[in-house]
Amino acid sequence: MTVVKNPAKGRKKTFRVRLGKILFDLFLAFLAFTVVPVLIYSATNPSTTPLLWIRWSENDKSDRYTRVLKGWVPIERISPHLIKAVITAEDQKFFQHNGFDWQAIESAIKVNLTTNRTIGASTISMQTSRNVFLWQGRNFLRKGLESYFTVLVENLWSKKRILEVYLNVIEWGNGIYGCEAASRHYFNHSATTLSPVEAAWLAAILPSPRRWSIHRPQKHVVNRQARILNTMPKVRVPHLS
């Protein structure tokens, strides 16, 4: 008895095999383009970030806006007052969570759904992931990638490394990136010698560093700096050296 093969069925099977191979190759490429940079930056300091290029482009590609991170300060040399002030202001559970503060996320969702206010719940790990690997924005794609990179950095970097990168790359004003540049711009000395008061000022403007001022602080910035300064003694930070 002769078996008649179904050409259509054979083509479907071939298509599924090819599609599966393409998807697998895309998955491997995605891993390569995401995991490899995270591994590299676990030991090597990033020389630039997407945000630097975005700000440069937004400002007509002006030479006044740097595209290279300068003045990297190892975590051991950053003023402990700044470390404590930033943790106090941005993420007091930094050393306890795995990258996500679920209680803060739940509270933010409730506020955003029930009021006219819009608040975030980004941890230092999430902000580091966004600043080093991604772009700014609130769309679902960026938020999803931010969560993915947060999982990577939490598992492939130490908390010490996350904090060091964060303090050296975040935006602290127009064209000001990293704690060393911020300290010299606002206080005319290195980030290694910041006082508690100065550190609290720097932490106070982090939510909106291009609109909030230290030199001419708005009332809410003054109040925020005072709250950070008063809370800092109560926040425990492990020895990082």
JOGI-V971355 format. One record per pair of residues at least 12 apart in sequence whose ideal C-beta (glycine too) atoms are under 10 Angstrom apart, sorted by the first residue. I is the first residue (numbers start at 1). GAP is how many residues later the second one is. Records with the same first field share a line. If there is no record, write none. Layout:
I = GAP  GAP
This chain:
30 = 118
33 = 100
34 = 99  111  114  115  118
35 = 114  117  121
37 = 95  96  112  115
38 = 91  94  95  111  113  114  115  117  118  119
39 = 113  117  118
41 = 87  91  92  112  115  116  120  124
42 = 110  111  114  115  116  119  120  123
43 = 114  118
45 = 24  27  29  119  120  123  124
46 = 23  26  85  86  87  119  122  123
47 = 20  21  22  23  25
48 = 18  19  20  21  84  121  129
49 = 18  19  20  81  82  83  84  85  86  116  120  121  122  128
50 = 80  81  82  83  84  85  86
51 = 79  80  81  83  84  85  118  119  120  126
52 = 13  14  15  16  17  79  117  119  123  125
53 = 12  14  82
54 = 81  82
55 = 12  81  116  119  120  122  155
56 = 119
59 = 115  116
62 = 113
64 = 110  111
65 = 109  110  112
66 = 109  110  111  115
68 = 109
69 = 99  100  108  109  111  112
70 = 98  107  108  110  111
71 = 97  106  107  108  109  110  111  112  113  119  120
72 = 92  93  95  96  97  106  107  108
73 = 91  94  95  105  106  107  108  110  117  118  119
74 = 90  94  118  167
75 = 83  85  86  87  88  89  90  91  92  93  165  166
76 = 84  88  116  164  165
77 = 103  113  114  115  116  164
78 = 85  86  89  90  101  102  105  112  113  114  116  121  162
79 = 88  100  104  111  112  113  114  115  116  117  119  120  123
80 = 112  114  116  119  157  159  160  161
81 = 110  112  113  114  115  116  117  118  119  121  122  148  151
82 = 85  97  100  101  109  110  112  113  114  116  117  118  120  121
83 = 80  81  84  96  111  116  120  152  154  157
84 = 112  115  116  119  144  147  148  149  150  151  152  153
85 = 109  111  112  113  114  115  116  117  118  119  121  140  143  144  146  147  150
86 = 38  77  80  81  84  93  113  114  116  117  120  142  151
87 = 37  76  116  145  148  149  150
88 = 111  112  115  139  140  141  142  143  144  145  146  147  149
89 = 110  111  113  114  115  116  117  118  135  136  138  139  142  143  146
90 = 32  33  34  37  76  80  113  116  117  138
91 = 13  30  31  32  33  34  35  36  72  75
92 = 12  139  142  143  144  145
93 = 30  31
94 = 29  30  31  65  68  69  72  141  143
95 = 29  64  65  68  141  142  143  145
96 = 63
97 = 26  27  28  57  62
98 = 25  27  52  53  56  57
99 = 24  25  26  27  29  30  48  50  51  52  53  54  55  56  63
100 = 21  22  23  25  26  47  50  51  54
101 = 20  21  22  23  24  25
102 = 19
103 = 18
104 = 15  16  17  18  19
105 = 15  16  17  18  21
106 = 15
107 = 12  14
108 = 12  13  14
109 = 12
118 = 20
119 = 88
120 = 18  87
122 = 21  24  28  85
123 = 27  31  39
124 = 35  38  39  41  42  43  46
125 = 21  24  25  26  27  28  29  32  34  37  38  41
126 = 17  20  21  23  24  27  28
127 = 19  23  35  39  42  43  79
128 = 18  21  22  25  26  29  33  34  35  36  37  38  39  41  42
129 = 16  17  18  19  20  21  22  23  24  25  33  36  37
130 = 12  13  15  16  19  20  40
131 = 34  35  37  38  39  40  46
132 = 17  21  30  33  34  36  37  38
133 = 12  13  15  16  17  19  20
134 = 12  14  15
136 = 35
150 = 12
153 = 12  13
158 = 82
159 = 79  81
160 = 78  79  80  81
163 = 74  77
164 = 15  76
165 = 13
166 = 12  13
167 = 12  13  15  24  35
168 = 12  13  23
170 = 12  36  39
171 = 35  37  38  39
172 = 13  14  30  33  34  37  38  42
173 = 12  13  29  32  36  37  38  39  40  41  42
174 = 35  36  37
175 = 35
176 = 33  34
177 = 32
178 = 13
179 = 12  13  15  20  23
180 = 12
182 = 12  16  19  20  23  24  27  32
183 = 15  16  19
185 = 29  30
186 = 12  15  16  19  27  28  29
187 = 12  14  15  27
196 = 32  33  36  37
197 = 28  32
198 = 16  27
199 = 26  29  30  33
200 = 24  25  26  27  28  29  30  31  32
201 = 13  14  16  20  21  23  24  27  28
202 = 12  23  26
203 = 21  22  25  26  29
204 = 13  16  17  18  19  20  21  22  23  24  25
205 = 12  13  16  19  20
206 = 18  22
207 = 14  17
208 = 12  13
212 = 12
